[in-house]
Amino acid sequence: MKIGSKVRKHREAKGWSQDDLAIRLDVTQATISNIESDKSIPNSLLLNKIAKELEVDINELLSDSTSNTMSNNEFSDHAVAAVNQYNPIFNIQSPEVIDSILKNQEQITKLIEAQSKLIENLLKK
């Protein structure tokens, strides 16, 4: 059974509509529809949120059998590999991405400070 079918099965077992789950996950109903129809695969962060919201083990969503279970919905190497097969290029936890984000935030802070100084100077005139 594919991830989408499992998400649908667990969502329906809770008596939730796609809209209900979408609201709980802060995504659109179309996102849930695309996941359940296997048109898109959720990234690791969204998949973890889905598992927690549906109160199922993430391995259950990722594997063909339900015998491989974990506690607290922590990512196992198997779970990460299963998700990353769909997202092999981008890993949000990579040090390079984090460094890049921090550098961008520093640049944004400097730009905002410069903009504030310009506005102050204009208001003084």
Stockholm file with secondary structure:
# STOCKHOLM 1.0

chainA/1-125         MKIGSKVRKHREAKGWSQDDLAIRLDVTQATISNIESDKSIPNSLLLNKIAKELEVDINELLSDSTSNTMSNNEFSDHAVAAVNQYNPIFNIQSPEVIDSILKNQEQITKLIEAQSKLIENLLKK
#=GR chainA/1-125 SS CCHHHHHHHHHHHTTCCHHHHHHHHTSCHHHHHHHHTTSSCCCHHHHHHHHHHHTCCHHHHHSSSSCCCCSTTCCCHHHHHHHHTTCCSCCTTCHHHHHHHHHHHHHHHHHHHHHHHHHHHHHHC
#=GC SS_cons         CCHHHHHHHHHHHTTCCHHHHHHHHTSCHHHHHHHHTTSSCCCHHHHHHHHHHHTCCHHHHHSSSSCCCCSTTCCCHHHHHHHHTTCCSCCTTCHHHHHHHHHHHHHHHHHHHHHHHHHHHHHHC
//
